[in-house]
Amino acid sequence: MYSVISGDIISFTSLTVADRIRVEEGIQKLLEELQRTFNTYSRIVRGDYLECVVPAPEEGLRIALIIKSFLKSLSVDARKYNGNRARIRQFNTHGIRLAIGLGKLSRFIPEEGVVDGEAVYFSGRAISGETTYDKERIVIKNTLFFVSANPEWNEQFKPLIGLLDVLLSKATARQCEVLYLKLLGQTEEEIAGRLGIGQSAVNQHSTAVGWNAIEEATAYFKTSILKR
């Protein structure tokens, strides 16, 4: 059993070349960090679409939130975009659409770039809108999804995923930067040193983004999957 996370960066093609390069370079460093920390296998299928295979499926939600909070931390200045400001605001608000597919992989050969099986089908179809699971909810206001072959899990996690989606959509870039580092397991002291701010500021950002609720949500997801 694996968690496979598929992601589609919002409004990527509307970004300037400089901003696209900044986002691409950031994502590459992020995927390297995930590989070191969680032993994931990730690939960028095209500039704005990525797949991440999580061998420990119970970490699927945590890693999805790491990816989403990191993308939202890469906020761009919408004022310089003139006619595309609305699309850029969508990028700043949501960052990326993500779907967690939980299931088996019939073939997984990282060294050959081969990933095949129901987990990747679930996540990919949720992103593309071809899935039969909540197809009507694949809209810009909903950017975080969970799909598995287990209907009970789908219903169990649906409200949790929806609330987390709303919570992150309201978070600022700085709050998401703090959240990203906390999800990676860094302490507030370490985050303060990395960001060059006081620990009290880190704590304020952490509280504002809803860290306690997010931590409980990822723990609940992890425990639920481990009980399968």
C-alpha positions as CSV (number, residue, x, y, z in Angstrom):
1,M,0.0,0.0,0.0
2,Y,1.2,3.5,-1.0
3,S,0.1,7.0,-0.9
4,V,0.6,8.7,-4.2
5,I,0.2,12.5,-4.3
6,S,-0.5,14.2,-7.6
7,G,-0.3,18.0,-7.8
8,D,-1.2,20.6,-10.4
9,I,0.2,24.1,-9.8
10,I,-2.5,26.7,-10.1
11,S,-2.0,29.5,-12.7
12,F,1.6,28.3,-13.4
13,T,1.4,29.3,-17.1
14,S,0.3,32.8,-16.1
15,L,3.5,33.4,-14.1
16,T,6.4,35.4,-15.6
17,V,9.4,33.4,-16.8
18,A,11.4,34.6,-13.7
19,D,8.6,33.5,-11.3
20,R,8.2,30.1,-13.1
21,I,11.9,29.5,-12.7
22,R,11.8,30.5,-9.0
23,V,8.9,28.1,-8.5
24,E,10.5,25.2,-10.4
25,E,13.8,25.6,-8.5
26,G,11.9,25.7,-5.2
27,I,9.9,22.6,-6.0
28,Q,13.1,20.7,-7.0
29,K,14.7,21.5,-3.6
30,L,11.4,20.5,-1.9
31,L,11.3,17.1,-3.6
32,E,14.9,16.5,-2.6
33,E,14.0,17.4,1.0
34,L,11.1,15.0,1.0
35,Q,13.3,12.2,-0.4
36,R,15.8,12.7,2.4
37,T,13.2,13.0,5.2
38,F,10.5,10.5,4.1
39,N,12.2,8.3,1.5
40,T,9.7,9.5,-1.2
41,Y,10.1,9.2,-4.9
42,S,9.0,12.2,-6.9
43,R,9.0,13.4,-10.4
44,I,7.9,16.5,-12.3
45,V,5.8,15.2,-15.2
46,R,5.8,18.7,-16.8
47,G,6.5,22.1,-15.4
48,D,3.3,22.4,-13.5
49,Y,2.4,18.8,-12.6
50,L,4.1,16.5,-10.1
51,E,3.8,13.1,-8.6
52,C,5.1,11.9,-5.3
53,V,5.1,8.3,-4.2
54,V,5.1,7.9,-0.4
55,P,6.2,4.4,0.7
56,A,4.8,5.0,4.2
57,P,1.2,5.6,3.2
58,E,0.2,6.9,6.7
59,E,2.4,10.0,6.0
60,G,0.4,10.9,2.9
61,L,-1.5,13.8,4.4
62,R,1.5,15.3,6.2
63,I,3.5,15.3,2.9
64,A,0.6,16.7,1.0
65,L,0.4,19.6,3.5
66,I,4.1,20.1,3.3
67,I,3.9,20.5,-0.5
68,K,0.9,22.8,-0.3
69,S,2.3,25.0,2.4
70,F,5.6,25.2,0.6
71,L,3.9,26.3,-2.7
72,K,1.9,28.9,-0.8
73,S,5.0,30.3,0.8
74,L,6.3,31.2,-2.7
75,S,3.9,34.1,-3.0
76,V,4.3,36.5,-6.0
77,D,3.5,40.2,-6.3
78,A,0.2,40.3,-8.2
79,R,0.5,44.0,-8.8
80,K,3.0,43.5,-11.6
81,Y,0.7,41.2,-13.6
82,N,-1.8,43.7,-14.8
83,G,-4.6,41.7,-16.6
84,N,-3.6,38.4,-15.0
85,R,-4.0,39.6,-11.4
86,A,-7.0,37.4,-10.7
87,R,-5.2,34.2,-11.8
88,I,-2.1,35.2,-9.8
89,R,-4.3,35.8,-6.7
90,Q,-5.5,32.2,-7.2
91,F,-1.9,31.0,-7.2
92,N,-1.2,33.0,-4.0
93,T,-4.4,31.7,-2.3
94,H,-4.2,28.1,-3.2
95,G,-0.7,27.4,-4.6
96,I,-1.5,23.9,-5.9
97,R,-4.3,21.4,-6.3
98,L,-3.3,18.1,-4.6
99,A,-4.9,14.7,-4.5
100,I,-3.8,11.8,-2.2
101,G,-4.4,8.4,-3.8
102,L,-4.2,5.5,-1.4
103,G,-3.8,2.0,-2.8
104,K,-1.5,-0.5,-4.3
105,L,1.1,-0.1,-7.1
106,S,1.4,-2.9,-9.6
107,R,4.8,-1.6,-10.8
108,F,7.1,0.7,-9.0
109,I,10.7,1.0,-10.4
110,P,12.1,4.3,-9.3
111,E,15.4,3.9,-11.1
112,E,13.4,3.6,-14.4
113,G,10.8,6.2,-13.5
114,V,8.0,3.6,-13.6
115,V,5.0,4.2,-11.4
116,D,1.8,2.2,-12.2
117,G,-1.2,1.0,-10.2
118,E,-4.4,2.1,-8.5
119,A,-2.9,4.6,-6.1
120,V,-1.5,6.7,-9.0
121,Y,-4.8,6.3,-10.9
122,F,-6.8,7.5,-8.0
123,S,-4.7,10.7,-7.4
124,G,-4.3,11.5,-11.1
125,R,-8.0,11.1,-11.9
126,A,-8.9,13.3,-9.0
127,I,-6.7,16.1,-10.3
128,S,-7.8,15.7,-13.9
129,G,-11.5,15.6,-13.0
130,E,-12.0,12.1,-14.5
131,T,-12.6,10.3,-11.3
132,T,-16.1,9.2,-10.1
133,Y,-15.3,10.3,-6.6
134,D,-16.7,13.8,-5.9
135,K,-16.2,14.9,-9.5
136,E,-18.4,17.9,-9.0
137,R,-16.0,19.2,-6.3
138,I,-13.0,19.5,-8.5
139,V,-13.1,23.3,-8.7
140,I,-10.8,26.1,-7.7
141,K,-12.4,26.4,-4.3
142,N,-11.5,22.9,-3.5
143,T,-7.8,22.0,-3.9
144,L,-7.2,19.1,-1.6
145,F,-8.6,15.6,-2.2
146,F,-8.3,12.1,-0.9
147,V,-9.3,9.0,-2.9
148,S,-9.0,5.3,-2.1
149,A,-10.9,2.0,-2.9
150,N,-12.3,2.1,0.6
151,P,-15.6,4.0,0.7
152,E,-15.4,4.3,4.5
153,W,-12.1,6.0,4.4
154,N,-13.3,8.3,1.6
155,E,-16.2,9.5,3.8
156,Q,-14.1,9.5,7.0
157,F,-11.5,11.9,5.6
158,K,-13.7,14.0,3.4
159,P,-14.6,16.6,6.0
160,L,-11.1,16.6,7.5
161,I,-9.5,17.3,4.1
162,G,-12.1,20.0,3.3
163,L,-11.4,21.9,6.5
164,L,-7.7,21.7,6.1
165,D,-8.1,23.0,2.5
166,V,-10.0,26.0,3.8
167,L,-7.6,26.6,6.6
168,L,-4.6,26.8,4.3
169,S,-6.4,28.9,1.7
170,K,-6.7,31.6,4.4
171,A,-3.0,31.4,5.5
172,T,-0.4,34.0,4.6
173,A,2.8,33.2,2.8
174,R,4.8,33.7,6.1
175,Q,2.4,31.5,8.0
176,C,2.8,28.8,5.4
177,E,6.6,29.1,5.6
178,V,6.4,28.4,9.3
179,L,3.9,25.6,8.8
180,Y,6.1,23.9,6.2
181,L,9.0,23.8,8.5
182,K,7.0,22.6,11.5
183,L,5.5,19.8,9.3
184,L,9.1,18.8,8.5
185,G,9.7,18.4,12.3
186,Q,11.7,21.6,13.0
187,T,11.4,23.2,16.4
188,E,10.3,26.8,16.9
189,E,13.8,27.7,17.9
190,E,15.2,26.2,14.7
191,I,12.6,27.9,12.6
192,A,13.3,31.3,14.2
193,G,17.0,30.9,13.4
194,R,16.3,29.8,9.8
195,L,13.9,32.7,9.1
196,G,15.7,35.3,11.1
197,I,12.8,36.2,13.3
198,G,12.0,35.8,17.0
199,Q,10.6,32.6,18.5
200,S,7.6,34.6,19.7
201,A,6.9,35.6,16.0
202,V,7.2,31.9,15.0
203,N,4.7,31.0,17.7
204,Q,2.3,33.7,16.6
205,H,2.4,32.5,13.0
206,S,2.0,28.9,14.1
207,T,-1.1,29.8,16.2
208,A,-2.6,31.9,13.4
209,V,-2.3,29.1,10.8
210,G,-4.0,26.6,13.2
211,W,-1.0,24.4,13.9
212,N,-2.6,22.5,16.8
213,A,-5.5,21.5,14.6
214,I,-3.2,20.6,11.7
215,E,-1.0,18.5,13.9
216,E,-4.0,16.6,15.3
217,A,-5.4,16.1,11.8
218,T,-2.2,14.5,10.5
219,A,-1.9,12.3,13.6
220,Y,-5.5,11.2,13.1
221,F,-4.9,10.3,9.5
222,K,-1.7,8.5,10.4
223,T,-3.4,6.4,13.1
224,S,-6.4,5.6,10.9
225,I,-4.2,4.3,8.1
226,L,-2.0,2.3,10.4
227,K,-5.1,0.5,11.8
228,R,-6.0,-0.7,8.3
